[in-house]
Amino acid sequence: MNYRLEQDLLGEKNIDDQTYSGINTVRALENFDLNSKTVNLKLVKEIALIKKAAAMTNKSLKLLEADKADAIIKASEEVIDGKLDDEFKISAFQGGAGTSTNMNVNEVIANRAIELLGGIKGDYDLVHPLNHVNMSQSTNDVYPSALRIAAIKLIRKLSNSLSNLQEALQIKENEFSNIIKLGRTQLMDALPMTAGQSFGAYSKAIERDRWRIYKVEERLRQINLGGTAIGTGLNATNKYVFMMTDLIQSLTGLGIARSDYPMDITQNCDIFVETSGLLKSCSVNLLKISNDLRLLNSGPRGGIGEIILPKMQAGSTIMPGKVNPVIPEMVAQVSLRVISNDTAITMASSMGQLELNAFTPLIAECLLESLELLDKSIIIFKEKCIEDLEMNKDRCSENLENSLVSATALVPHLGYDKASSISKKALETGKTIREILLEEQILPEETIDKILSPAELIRTHIVGK
């Protein structure tokens, strides 16, 4: 293995001559050797996009020689296209407010640009990671801007996936509109309802999540590029700031806007807390829906058994024939992960001090993970669970008929106490409400038929009046 010698303010290190990374990356790999998650590549690629835009801007402003700028632009595009993914191995959990990640990108782009110009890796007189690739920038304006861009792109995907899930639930609402089943409160028999109504309620919850998540993009669009270290803009020019914003808009196709107060964006992370909070709300709804489906699918003979979920895989290594509700279980676990990520984002955002938050790497990792997990799990939930689930009509009818829920419809006719007494007697004797009413001649048979009709019990009205 061949090495090149690189130097920084702490000393010298031998660097594998095959790698495009430099001494700063190597130190980060040594310091944060956690054998855990590496930096999210979506964040890396948005940082590279900013490097591309900066090179284009500095070239236009004649601050960077054309050949150097063009090589940096080409190298940045290779990072964006994923051609250099293997160069980004630093742990997601790192000190320094993302400096290690920014330097990793700077070094990879610099060394690839050197190569494109015919030089040898490490010849930073030709293209320097900081003097050229990082020109007019700081980690503190590049990193949060890249995170916002990455988050917006994932939010758009998630919003679309939620819209598709909402539509799938609405289809089930219509498909099951004529199946009457037992509604339950606190897991106890309550009132009749249609199976379609339950899916309609799920659809409304997902609709709210989709809209809330879609709208939060507006507050993520402001970036602090040009604010450099603490938002004051030292080492950048006004022309650079305005040109960069226009270029980022053009390159991303997003409505990115220049912050009118970059120092705010540099030090305050509340927008990430807000975004994460909406992902948490979505997760709460997904958790509730997935647990409902698991419960209603329970059985097949010893449980409720009113819903039949698609059979995805064998469920036991010892119990033959057992099939588990694995897709709702996966969705539930993703939801719990997002909720726990929200706690981490909240705490990390609150720990910013003075003009910077040193914990943005944790915020970035948790937020991007939550967005990606939710998007992928919702797609799977729709395709492998919701679209093909069925209702067990016979079980729905059986459970409804064996219940005493129709006693509620007697209250306007007999009063709560009398209706309660009839319900208790039916439970003790094993007889139905109808049988008790007929035996004791409490109401005319025609009235009883109307009051106890399941179709009459699922509408907003007083039955029999």
Sequence and secondary structure as in RCSB ss.txt:
>XXXX:A:sequence
MNYRLEQDLLGEKNIDDQTYSGINTVRALENFDLNSKTVNLKLVKEIALIKKAAAMTNKSLKLLEADKADAIIKA
SEEVIDGKLDDEFKISAFQGGAGTSTNMNVNEVIANRAIELLGGIKGDYDLVHPLNHVNMSQSTNDVYPSALRIA
AIKLIRKLSNSLSNLQEALQIKENEFSNIIKLGRTQLMDALPMTAGQSFGAYSKAIERDRWRIYKVEERLRQINL
GGTAIGTGLNATNKYVFMMTDLIQSLTGLGIARSDYPMDITQNCDIFVETSGLLKSCSVNLLKISNDLRLLNSGP
RGGIGEIILPKMQAGSTIMPGKVNPVIPEMVAQVSLRVISNDTAITMASSMGQLELNAFTPLIAECLLESLELLD
KSIIIFKEKCIEDLEMNKDRCSENLENSLVSATALVPHLGYDKASSISKKALETGKTIREILLEEQILPEETIDK
ILSPAELIRTHIVGK
>XXXX:A:secstr
  EEEEEETTEEEEEETT S  HHHHHHHHHT  SS B  HHHHHHHHHHHHHHHHHHHHTTSS HHHHHHHHHH
HHHHHTTTTGGG   BSS SSTTHHHHHHHHHHHHHHHHHHTT  TT TTTS IIIIITTT  HHHHHHHHHHHH
HHHHHHHHHHHHHHHHHHHHHHHHHTTT EEEEEETTEEEEEEEHHHHHHHHHHHHHHHHHHHHHHHHHH EE T
T TTTSS TT  HHHHHHHHHHHHHHH S  EE S HHHHHH  HHHHHHHHHHHHHHHHHHHHHHHHHHHH  S
SSS   EE    SB  SSSTT B  HHHHHHHHHHHHHHHHHHHHHHHHHT BTTB TTHHHHHHHHHHHHHHHH
HHHHHHIIIIITT EE HHHHHHHHHTS GGGGGGHHHH HHHHHHHHHHHHHH   HHHHHHHTT S HHHHHH
HT GGGGGSSS TT 
